[in-house]
Amino acid sequence: MKHDIPKILSQMTLEEKAGMCSGSDFWHTKAVERLGIPSVMLSDGPHGLRKQDTEGDHLGINDSIKAVCFPPAVLSACSFDRELMRAFGDVIGREAQATDVSVVLGPGVNMKRSPLCGRNFEYFSEDPYLAGELAAAFVRGVQAHHVGTSVKHFAANNQEKQRMTCSSEADERTLREIYLPAFEKAVKQAQPYTVMCSYNRVNGVFASENEWLLTKLLRDEWGFEGMVVSDWGAVNERVKGLAAGMELEMPASGGYTDRQIVEAVRRGELDEAVLDRAVERILTLVFRWEENRESHAFTLEDDHCFARRAAEESMVLLKNEGVLPLDRKERILFVGEYAEKPRYQGGGSSHINSFRVSAALSAAQAYSHIHYAKGFSGTADSYDEVLAAEALEAAAGADKVVVFAGLPDSFESEGYDRSHMDLPACQNRLIAELAAVNPNVIVVLHNGSPVAMPWLGAVKGLLEAYLGGQAGGEAVAAILFGEVNPSGKLAESFPIKLSDNPAYLNFGGKERVEYHEGVFIGYRYYDKKETAVNFPFGHGLSYTSFAYSNLRLDRDTMTDGGMLTVSVDVTNTGSCAGKETVQLYVADRTDCVQRPLRELKGFQKLSLEPGETKTAVMELDDRAFSWYSTELGEWYAAAGEYEILIGASSRDLRLSASVRYETERRLPVHITLNTTVGELMEHENTRPLARLITKKMDAFFGVGDDNSETGKEAINDEMANAIVASQPLRGVISFGIMSPEEMRAEIAKYSD
């Protein structure tokens, strides 16, 4: 039955309408029985349902129902696979329908500004394009079942320290290019039913009452049609938040903020039409769920199989010097408690009560007899002499040693940030000792964010399993023994040390966090600065090899509003089937503004049999070439040359081609007497003036005349050019090269 929302709204009392704007308890909206308005449930669940049937809480202290823990975003993002993420969403949507959950609180699309953020395991990437593409696919999968998603945390929520009150201070270009595009893409491509506002302030204003974020940007500019919900406890001033566009406060406020809304309307401080609009959006969500119920069983076993598939498609083989896959005839030693008790998810509000957890040690027994030595505990940082000695003795007699290392739960979680990038010291020590007694050491990592690797040069194999979900152990075993060919690619860079990170000096502030690195985060910084990294963005190895060829563009000139189609052939040149993710980067060669060296603007994952060739086809619109101009108040691509780069990572670039961008638009020019000749030369439309002034200055100073040898030594060509370029226009007047009247007349011709 279709509900008449305007009619229902007209029958509600002021108190009932205000009451709809906050929860009835920790997870449910309020019901109004006399009008047939049901209560619906929201639940954590970007990588599995954390539905609490009894007592609710935010941080997972109370038990939730038994469910499936899928790979968290830190791992699933490494799939670089839109279709996998859509299927992932489909599974979550069916599970939500089976368990009476109307909204799944996810996905998390905040950028990984620093490896230290305690919640990085819940976020996709350091790259906004990748995060947005995967988020949109996930949202479409979930909402195909009329279950809502809540894209979070909007916006610039990049640390846990003082997350309830700190202010993320970033200029508009940085926000627009880095911290907002993933939200924008999810909204424009998939229309999530809800967006969750973050705890923090953005440039001094709480996200929950930031009208620019919640209304002007989200709704007026991007066209968001759904409802904004607060993060749990994120509301600062309720009435101000409602006016700014934040409809539903969660959790329950005990009626306190409901009364604030009523009083504000009665005093004339809040237009009741604003309240009506908010309630209409909430009712739209409620009745969309009520009117589209589906009958689904909670298929735990089948969904466990999907969790394994997702993990297998996403784990990243970082290093392999001929030691993988494992030979079933070899004497293989597993070391480390994570082999039998894996760390497979992060701590906090997303923690799933898994109905089953697979371990690599037991899963690997299906392929070969595995010897095991605990070596070290997975929950503490304490070197155990007895355990270590047992592991070293066993390693000396093994053909290969697989060390299961990683970060304990206490090292990373929602609520606090890491203080360093290190693994527990006991693990680093034992890995180095094992490599000293056995030449064939392989490390499997269990972590939610990059770690330092002091032993990297001493080991021959490295598999990044991240947090693999409840079936991660099975996926690890299948990859180690070659049943599955690894195909994951890193969705974040792995710096060598923490101080290499661009946010190193400006991360973790209490009241104000200055984003001084601007648009240069992750590979955008490392590649521009030519900083060595352990592993670059997009890196990932396979048990086969791939050749790239025949790059072609469907045009050699791109224009505003146009579309460029890029095609490239990929051939599996190895002996086994595998998957390769073709990555497309765009490099701006116009020198119009300071930009990253290259930026990801396309990707496609191909499955190839040995000897098979397939064509990856990717399309680029004008946004793929653009940067955000605060002067224009819009996206802008300068006229000139751009390079299309095709590769297997941000640093493994195989093919390139050039395209020329043509546009009639120009950046506004504001010329003052302090504008330099060099600045005029940088802009195409002011270069004639720069050339005129340069010609006059050359004539005035006698540049080009026959000078004495002494004069040539004193003023060489480079010095003369530099002096001209740095000369402000007032200096041209001061030297008498141009009169004030002549200069003003010339400025008037070119200045906007």
N, C-alpha and C positions, 0 to 999 in steps of 0.2 A: 504494500500500500504506500502510495506517495503521499507524504505529509505536506500540508499547506503551512510552510514556515512563517510567512507574513501574518497569517491568521492566528497562529499559535502565539507569535510574538505580541500581537495586539491584545491578547487575553492575559498576558503575564503582568503581575504587579511589579512595581519598582523594586521591591525587595527580592522577588524571584529572579528578576533580570540581573540584579547585582550579584545574587548568589550563584548564578550560572558561571560567573567569571572567576571562580576559584574552585578547587577540588572539594569533594565531600570527605575524602581521606587521603592517604598517600598516593593512591593510584587511580582513583575514580573521579569522574565528573559528577555533579549533583543531578538528581532526578527531580522532576516535578510531576508527581503521580496524577494530580487532578487534570493535567493537560496531556498526559500520555508521553511525557518526556522521560526516556530511560536514562539510567546512569551507564556510562561506558568506561572501559578500562584502558589505560595507557600502560605500557610496560617497556622496560629496557629490553633490548634485543637486536642490536645491529649484527651480532655474530651468534645469536641464540637467544631464546626467550628466557628472561629472568622474571617469571611471573610469581609474585608472592600472594598465596591464597589466604594467609592468615594475617599476621602482623607485618605491616609494610615499613620499609626503611630505605634510605637512599644508597647506603654504602655496602649493602649485602651482608649485614650482620645476621639478619634473620633468614632462614632457609626459604628457597623458592622451589617450585615444582621440579621434578626430574625432567630434564630436557636435553637437547643436543647442543654441544658447544662446537660451533663451526670455527674455522680459522679467523682470528681477529683481522681487522683491516690492515695491520702492518704486514701480514702475510698475503692476504687475498689480493691486495693491490699489486703484488709482484707477479700476478698472473698476466697483467696487461691484457685482460680478456673481457671485453664488454659482454659477450654472450654468456660467459661463465657467471659474471656478476648478475646478469638478468635472471639466470637460472637460480642463483643463490637467493635473490629476492623472492622468486616464485616459491621456493621451499619455505622461506620465512613467512610469506603471506599465507600459505596453506596451514602452517603450524599455528599462526595467530588465529585464523578462523576456527581451527580445531579446539583452541583453548580460550575462546571468547575474549580475545584481545583486539581492540579496535585500532590502536595506534602503536607502532613499534618505534621506539625512541632511537633513531639513527637514520642514516649513517653519519659518522663524524668526518667532516671534511676540512677541519682546521689544518693549516700548514705546519710542517715540522721545521720550525724556525731554528731550534737547537736540539741536539741529541739528548739533552737533559730533561726535557719536558716529561713529567711522570706519566702522562696520558698518551704519549706518542703511539702506543700500541693500538689505540682505538682509531687512529687517524691514518688516512691512505698514504700521503706522500708529501714531499717537499715541493712538488710541482702542481700548480693549480689546474693545468689542462688535464693531466692524468686523473687527479682527484675528481674533477668535475665529470669527466666521461664515465668513470666507474660508478660514481654516486648516482648519476642519472639512470644508468642501466639498472642498478639495484632498486631504485625507487620505482621504476616501471615494473619490475618483477613483483615487488610486494603489492603495489597498488592495483595490479591486474586482478587481485582478489578483493578489492574494495576495502583493504586494510591500509590505514594511513601510515606514512613515514614522518619523521621529524628530523629534517636535516639540521645538523648542529655543529658547533655552538656559535651562533651568529652574534658577534664576529670578533676576529683578532684575539681569540682565546688560545694563547700559545704557551702558557705556563700554568703550573698549579700553585706556586707560591703566591699567597695573598690574592687568590683568584677571585674572591668575593668582592674585593674593593679596589684592586690595582687598576691603573689606567694604561692602556696600550696606546702609546703616542706615535702615530705614523702619519705621514703626509698623504694626501689624497691619491697621488699617483701610485704610491706603494700599496695602499689599500686596494685600489682598483686593479692593479696588475698582479698582485700576489695573494692577498688575503680574502678577496671577495669573489674572484671568478668561479671558483668551484661551486659556491652557493648560487651564483648567477646561472651557470650552466644547468644545475639541477632544477632550478625554478623554470627556466625557459624551455628545457627539453622534456621535463617530466612532471612539472607541477605537483610537488609534494603536498600532501594535505595539510601539513604543518611545518613551520620552521621554529626551531627552539633558540630563543635569545640567550646569550651567554651571561655569566656572572659579572664579568669585568666592565670597566668603563672603556669607552673608545674616545680618545682625545678629550677626556675629562667628563664625559656624559655616560651614565650607566646604559648599557645596551638595552635594558628593559624599559628605558624611558627615552630612548634616542630616536626622535622623530625622523631624522635624516636616514637612519638605517631602516627603521621598521615601516615607514610610510613612503617617504620621498624616493628612496632607492628601491626597496623591496617591492612595493606595490606600484607606485606611479611610473617608475622607470622600467623595472623588470616584468611587471604584469603578474605578480603573485596573487593568486585567487584564494588561498587557504587561510589558515588561522595561525597566529603566533602564540606559542606557549612559552612560559618562562622555564628556564632551568630551575630545578627544585631549590627554592629558597633564594632565587635571584632578584626578587622584587625589592626595590628600594622605596619609592613612593608610588603607591598603587594608583592613585587618580592620575598622576602625571604619566604613568606608564600606559594606562588605558587611553588617554588622549593621544599618546604617541603612536599607538597601534599595537599594543601588547594585550591580546584578548584574554587568555586563560592563565591565571596564576596557579602554579602547582608548588607544593601540595595544598592541603586545606589550610586556611588561615584562622580557623576557629570562629569565623564570622567577623573578625576584626576589620579586615580590609573590605569586606562586603558592606559594612556599615559606613566606611569612609566614602564609598562610591555613592551610596544613598544620600548621605549628608551633602556631598558635593553637588549632586543634581538638585537637591532641594534648595541649596543656597545659590544656585545659578552659576556655580563655578565650573560645572561640567554639563555640556549640552546633552540632554537625554538621547538625542539622535546618535551621538557617539557611542553611548551604551547600547542602543538598539542595534547598531551596526556590528558591534562586537558579539552580542548575543546571537545575532543572525548567523554569523560565521561559525560560532560554536555549535549551534543547532544544525547547521548544514553538515558538519562533521558527524554529529551524533546520529542524525537520521540517514546519512549515507551508509553508515555502518548497519543501522537497524533494518534498512530496506534491502540490503544486499547480503544477507547472511548466507553462507555456504556450508554444506555438510562435508566435513573432512575428518578422517581419523588422524590421530597423532601418531604418525608412522615413524617411530623412533629408529627402527632398524634400517629402513630405507634411507632415512635422512643421515644416519651415521655413515652409510656408504657414500652419500654425496659429500659429507664432510671430508672423507678420505680423498675423494676425487679433487675437491677444491684444494686440499693441501698438496697433493701430488702435482697439480698444475701450477703451483705457486712457489714452491721451495726453490732456492737459488743455489746452484753449484758455483761457488766463487773461485775455487782453485782445484785443479786436477792435474798433477804431474804423473799421469799414467797409473795411478793407484785405484781408480774407480772405473767401472763398477767392480765390486768384490767378486773374486772367484770362489765358487762354492767349495772347491777342493782345498782352499787355503785354511791355515790355522788362524782364526780371527779372534781377537780379544776386544771386548767392549769394556770401556772404563768410564766410571762416573755414575752417580746415582740417578741422573736423568735418564739413563738407559732403561731403568726399571720403574722409575717414578718421574715421568716427564713433567716439566713446567710447560703448560700448553695454553694458558690464558693469563690475562692480567688481573690485578686486584681492583676492587672498587665496585661501582654501580653496575658494571657489565658482567660481573662474575656469575658464571652459569653453574647450576647444580647438575653436573653431567651424569647421565644415566650409565655411561660406560666410558672408560678411558683406556686406550691401547698404549702399550709400551713397546718401544723398538726392540728391546731384548727378547720379549716373548714373540713378537711378530717375526723377527729374523730367524727364529728356530725353524720356520717353515722352509727356509732356503738353505740353511747350513747349521751345523752344530757350533754354537757360539760359546766361547769361554768368557767369563765375566769376573771383573774385579771392581769393587766399589770405588776405590781410589780416594774419593772425597765425598762429602755430604753435599746435597743440593740445597740445603737450607741454611748453611753457616759458612763463615769464612775462617776456617781453622784447619791448618795443615796437620793431618793425622799421620804420624810417622809409621804406624803399623799398617794402615790402609795403603799408604803410598808405597811402602816397601813391598807389599803383596802385589800391587799393580806393576811395579817396575820389574819384579822377578818374572811375572807372567809375560810382560811385554818383551823381555829379552828372548823368549822362546817362541814368540808369535811371528807369523808372516806379516800381518798387518794389525795395527792398533787403531780402534775407533774410539775417540774420546768424546763423551757427551757432556759438553760444558754449557754454561749459561749464567743468567742472572737469577738469583733467588727472588722470591716474592717480595722480600723486604727491600730490595734494591730499587724497584720501580712499581708505582701504583698511582691511581687517582689520589689526589689530596696532597701530594708532595712531589718535588722534583728530585732528580738524581743530583748528587754533588760532584760526580766524576763519571768518566766513561769506562772505568776499569771493570773487568771481571773480578770476582773474589781472588785475592792474592794467592790463596792455596791452589786454585785452579791453574792460574798462569804458571806457577812454579812447577806443578806436576806435569803440565803439558810439555814444558821445556825439558824436564827430566826424562819423560817418556821418549821424546824425539832424540835424546842423546843415546838411548839404549836401543832404539828401533828406528830404522831409516824410513819406514812407511807408516807415518802417523797421519790419521785423518781426524779432523775435528768437526763435530756437529754442534751448531750453536742453537741455544734456546734463549731468546731475548726479545724484548719489545722495542729495541732501539739500538743503534750502532754501538759497538764496543771497541776499545783499543785492543790491538793484537800484537803484543811484543814478541810472540813466538811465531809470527806468520811465515818468516823466512825459513823456519826449521821444519814445518809440516808440509806434507805433499798434497793433502786434500783438505777442502773446507766446504762444508754444506751448511748454508744458512737456512735453518728450519724455522727460525723466528718462534712465534707462539703458534703451534700447529693445530690447535683445536683438539677435540677428544680423540680423533682418529689419526693424529699426527704421527704417532709411533709406527703405525702401519705404513704411512706414506714414506717415512724415513727409511724403513727397511726395504720397501719396494725400490726406492731410488738407489740406495747403496748397492743392491744386488742387481741392478739393471733391468728389473722388471718394468720400471717406469723410467723413461728418459727425461731428465730434468729440463724444464723449459721456463722457469721463473726468471725475471729480470728485476734488479734492485729498483725500488720506487723511491729510494733515497741514497745519497752519497755516504760513503764510509770514510770520514776523515782519519788521518793517522793519529792525531791527538786532538784533545778538546780545544786547545788554544788556536787551532786552525779554523775553527768555526767562525763565521762572520759575526755572529751574535755574542761571541765570547765575552766581550767587555760590557755588554748591555743586556744581559739576560738575568732574570730573577730579581728585578727591583721590587720594592714593597709598594710604594705609592704611585710611581710613574716608571714605566718601562719604555725607554727611548729606542725606537726602531731605526737607529742610525744607519744600519746597513742598507736601508731602502729596499730596492727591488733585487738586491744581490744576496739572495739566500740560496743554500744548497749548491747545486752544480752551477747555477748562474754566477756565483761568487768564485768557487774553486776553479772553474774553467777560465773565467775572465782573468783571474789573478795568476793562473798557471801554477796553482798550488798542488803539490803531489797529494794523492789520496790513496788509501788502501784499495778501494774499489769505487769506480765512478757510477754515477746515476745511469740506470739502464743496463748495467753489466750483468751477465749471466751466461754460464757455459752449458754445453750439451755433450752427450756422448757421440754425437755425429758432428758434421761440419756443414757450413752453408756458404754458398757463393752468391754475391749480388752482381747483377748486370742489367744493362739495357734500361737505364734511367731515362724517362722521357716526360716532358711537360706538354700539355695540350695547347699551350700558347707561350709566346715569349714576352708578352706584355700583360700586366695585371692592372685593373682599374678599380676605383671605388665602386662597391656593389657587385663586383665581378666574382668569378669562381675559377680557380686553377685546379686542374686535375693532374695528379702526379702518379706515375706508374713505374714500378720497378720489378724485375724478375728475380726470384730467389730459387736457387737449386740446392737440393740436399746432395752434397758431394761425398757423404760418408756411407757407412755400411748398415746403418739402422734407421728406422723411422724416428722422426723428431719434429719438434715445433720451434719455430723461430719468430721472434717479435721484431718486425721491421719498424724502425723508429725514424721519424721525419723531424728535422730541426730546421728552423728558419733563422738566417743570419742577416741582420741589417747592415748593409755596406754604405749607407748614405751619410753616416757621420752627422746626422741631424741632431742627435741627442745621445747622451750616455745611456747605453743599453747593454744587456748581457751579450756575450759573444754569440750565443745561439740559444734558442728556446724550443722545447718540444711543442709541436703543433699537429702531430699526427702519429698514429701507430696502428699496426695490424698484425695479428698473430696468425701464422700459417702453419698448417700441419702437412708434412711432406714425407713421402716414402723415399727410400734410397734412389737417387738418380732422378727424382721427380722435380719438375719446375712449376712454380705457380707465380702468378702476378699479384703483387700487392697494389691496390688502388686507393689513394687517399685524396680527399678534396680539401682545398684551402680557400676560405673566404677572405675578405679584406681585413677582418679582425686578426687573422693569423700574422699579418705583417705590421700591425699597429701597436702603438704605445699610447698611454693616456695623457693627453695634454690638458693640464689644468687651465691653461690660457684659453683654449677653445672650449673647454668643458665637455670634451668628447674624445673618442678614439681617433687617432690620426696616424696615417702612414705617409711618410715623406716621399716625394718623387725621387727616383734613383734606382740603384741596383740592389737586389736581394739575392741571397744564395740559398738554394734548397739543398740540404745535406741529408743523406741517407746513411744510417749506420746501425750498429748493434749495441751501442751505448753512446753517451754524450761525448766520449773520447775515442770510440772505435768507429770512425766515419769512413765509409767505403766509397760513396759516389757523391757527386755534386753537380749542380746545374744552376745557371743564373736566370733570373727573370727581372724585367724592368717594370717598375711601378710608375704609373702615370696618374697624376691627379691635378685638378685645378685648384684645390684647396691649398692655402698657405698659412703658416703660423702668423699670428699678429705680430707686428713689429712696433716696438715702442722705443723710439730713438730720443735720447737726451744728450746733453753736452758731455756727460760722463760715459756715453757709449764709445767703445774703442773701434778703431778701424778694423781690427781683427774680428770683432763681433759682427760688424757689417759684412765682412767677407764670408762668414759662416752661413748667411741666409741668401738663398738664390736671388730673391727679389730686392735685396739691398746691395748686392755685389757691384752693380754699376756705380753706386755712390762711393763704395770703397775704392774702386779702381780710379775714379776721378780724383779722390783725395790723395791716393798714393801717387798718382802722376804729378799732382801739384807739389807734394812733398819731395818727390825725387828731383823735380826741377829746382825747388827752393834750396835743397841741400847739395845740389850738384851731383847727385848719384848718376854714375855713368860717364861723368867727365874724366878727362885724364888727370889723375891725382899723383902726387909724389909717392914714392915707395913708402915713406913714413906714414902718409895718410892712409894708404891701403892696409898697412899693418895695424893702424889704430882702429879703422872701421872697415871690417870685412863685410861681404854680402850678407852673411847670416845675421850679423849684428844689425845691419841696416834694416833688414826685413823685420827683425824682432822689434826694433824701435818703432817702426811704422805700425806694426800690428797692435802694439800696446798703447799707442797714442790715443788719448781721449779726444773727442772733437773740440773740447774747450782749448786743448793744447794747440790744435791746428789754428784756432783763432789767435791764441796768445803769441804764436810765432809770426803772425801776420800773413800766414799762407792763404787764408780766406778771411774775408770780413765777416763780422757778426751777421750782417744783413744777407750776405751770400749764403752763409751756412744755414741760417734759418729757412731760407727759400729752398735749399736743397733738402733739408730735413723734412719739410712739409710735403715734398714730392713722394717720399718713401715711407713715412711713419703713419701707422694706423691711428 
